[in-house]
Amino acid sequence: MKFTYNWLKQYVDFAWSPQELADKLTFAGIEVEDIQTLGGKIPEQVVIAQILSSEKHPNADKLSVCRVNDGTGERQIVCGAKNYKVGDKVPLALPGAAMAAGFTIKVSKLRGVESQGMMCSTEELGLPKGEDGLLILPVDAPVGKKFAEYVGSDTVYDIEVTPNRPDWLSVVGIAREIAALTGNPLRTPEVAPCSGNVPVENLASVTVEATDLCPRYTARVIRGVKIGPSPVWMKQLLEKVGLRSINNVVDVTNYVLLELGHPLHAFDYNLLRGHRIVVRRAANGEQYEAIDDSKHELNSEMLVIADADRAVALAGIMGGKNSEINDATTDVLLEAAYFNPPNIRRTSKRLGLSSDSSYRFERGTDIEGLVFATNRAAALIQQCAGGEIARGMIDVMARKVERRRVSCRYAQVNRLLGVEVPSAAVKKIFAGLGLSVVKDEAALCEVEAPTFRVDLEREADLIEEVCRIYGVEKIPAAMLPSTAQVSAFDAQWDARRRVREILNGLGFHEALNQTMVAETVAVENRSHDSAAMAKLQNPLTTEMSALRGSLVPGLLQNLRTNVSRHEYDVKLFEIGRVFAADGKETLKLALATTGRRNIGDWERTEKIDYFDLKGALEELGVTAEIREIPLLQARKMDLRDAVYVAEVDFPATTRGEKQFRELPKFPAVVRDMALVVAEEVRHADVLAAIENCRSKNLESVKLFDMFRGGQIPEGKKSLAYSLTFRAERNLTDVEVNAAHEQMKRQLEKTLLCEIRES
């Protein structure tokens, strides 16, 4: 949707600059996609010229040589455009003009022919893009006048309108928003068409057969019009927003479309057979030719405007070739209607045919406002093309329009917005937006939504309006609490999550076992005390005859399953409910481990022991009895190594939340070092020796290789380490190398080792 700054000011007063207007609209929820300044950046050397002649360029097939009159005399211009004819008036850039594209016009030769300037397109002038080729000006454009003065300084806005706000698809709709923001009154156009003595019913008839697709259809007749060019002010305004001027009648319908947001269509009255309008569904296979020369096959789901014999318009989308306004038109039938939005959308998509009218109709137009729109258009046609308006208007309406009423509680406004808006301010905002307050109480008000506001259906919609107009920037920013209030269930869920994260980090995997077990499962081993079990009265099978009294048997069975599949190093935990014979439920945590301590670590093959499980429980911040199933007993259970298990009531709390530290800001520098040491020297001895070197920038040490044999003497081994250096700045190679060499010398003395080059 495009409109201009000066056009908007015709309907409401405001003191904002063009950029401030864009900012205000954006804060009110109207997205401004583009802003273009007209006139102010057009060079003074661009004037209006008239093309006197055009000849083919002697040395280039795609160029022409034109003679033009610039108001002071004739000039020769070489041109590559094809959309002009002799007699047209165009913008002409004279030598010295600095163009918007970044070049300056000079007298130059093009393929051997001198060109004394350049005839311009809209893009070359920095104007909104129009048709390809030269910008063809109205026939009454004064030759020799500076083009910047002719166009006038203005700003064109291109806004993106959401589907739920069709009222913004009009200049008056945007002006209404400005009126609400400023508190200034909205000035709607004055309409006073001069009607003749002949009633419109004597000249035409309207029948609406498909009232479900067309709830309202109106028609007016204007006789004795003279088709010709539109007034300069209308042409220029339409061209600023990217519409080509056609003739005075068609231009009026386009102007009112943009001004009021309601599409209209003008038929040549004398081309309507029987002077009848029939609004009906199309016949399957019916052929139709639109005014853009496209041909379509229709079906019965599509709505057409027909005369006594054939379709003359595709309802809400595009008029027909057989009834369009032409140079010979003298009488006009003016249509203003409301069409079913989903039907327009489906038809437009099915035929691949769209227009400015369909864009609006498929979003929902104002069923009441169409009367004002047709009156406005009739008056403008009379003003621009002359003629006599028939008395009255044919108005076929299927049903009475009922306006929606929506209540708004002031307390709810304050609660949702987080700021207190006085009730008087709320009502003033509604009034500024054209919403009538029909009920006013201390705690709430009720408004009647006008028919142009198709989006207002519930209280939240009204509160959104208050937010937009009151000002989003007035609502104070506040940090949300770091944690929300939670229920006991939520707290327990969070606790389970923390336990899972900790145990997963320690290499444990979670197991999930059945709640129903066999009665004998609790006494299959003697690693824990068996408790009386809650037995089922009607078990499905003997394997599911009781409720488990402990999590440990299930974990032991999980260990056996893993070992049977050659997974010997296993750490498991389970969180679940256990049951006593009296039906009491308890949430438990159980852990079971077997096999090696460091799974996948080639250099450390120690078996898990009591302290591994103790460390895991300490990490959780709980204490529990740890039981060992010795190797002999474990092997009777088909396990290869000793097993350690623990079971505890699920901990209500764990050792604090995770602690985070900032990621390093500066890069690390890594150096490798290999030491040949005596066989009895341990890895821990090397770490202690490195620690004693006290290199302040040493961040970490990692053993990545151990080697015996080959060139390594008997009784010795090679240990290779990766040393990482980092500081709160960028380290240089010089200082890292110096620290590395110093460490080597100290280790040679401390460990009596030999440093190998790695």
LINSUL-V279837 format. One line per field, one symbol per residue. ss: DSSP state (h for helix, s for strand, l for the rest). A space follows every 10 residues. Layout:
# LINSUL-V279837
ss->???
This chain:
# LINSUL-V279837
ss->lssshhhhll lllllllhhh hhhhhhhlll ssssssssll lllllsssss ssssssllll lllssssssl lllssssssl llllllllss sssllllsll lllslllsss llsssllssl llhhhlllll lllllsslll lllllshhhh hllsssssss lllllhhhll hhhhhhhhhh hhllllllll llllsssssh hhllssssll lllllsssss ssslllllll lhhhhhhhhh lllllllhhh hhhhhhhhhh llllsssshh hlhhhsssss slllllssss llllssslll llssssllll sssslllsss hhhlllllll ssssssssll hhhhhhhhhh hllllhhhhh hllllllllh hhhhhhhhhh hhhhhllsss sllsssslll llllsssssh hhhhhhhlll llhhhhhhhh hhlllsssss lllsssssll llllllllhh hhhhhhhhhh lhhhllllll lllllllhhh hhhhhhhhhh hhhhhlllss lllllsslhh hhhlllllll lllsslllll lhhhlsslll lhhhhhhhhh hhhhllllls sssssssssl llllssssss sssslsllll llllllsllh hhhhhhhhhh lllllssssl hhhhhhllll llsssssssl llllllllll llllllllss ssssssssll llhhhhhhhh hhhllllsss ssssssslll lllllsssss ssssslllll llhhhhhhhh hhhhhhhhhh hllsssll
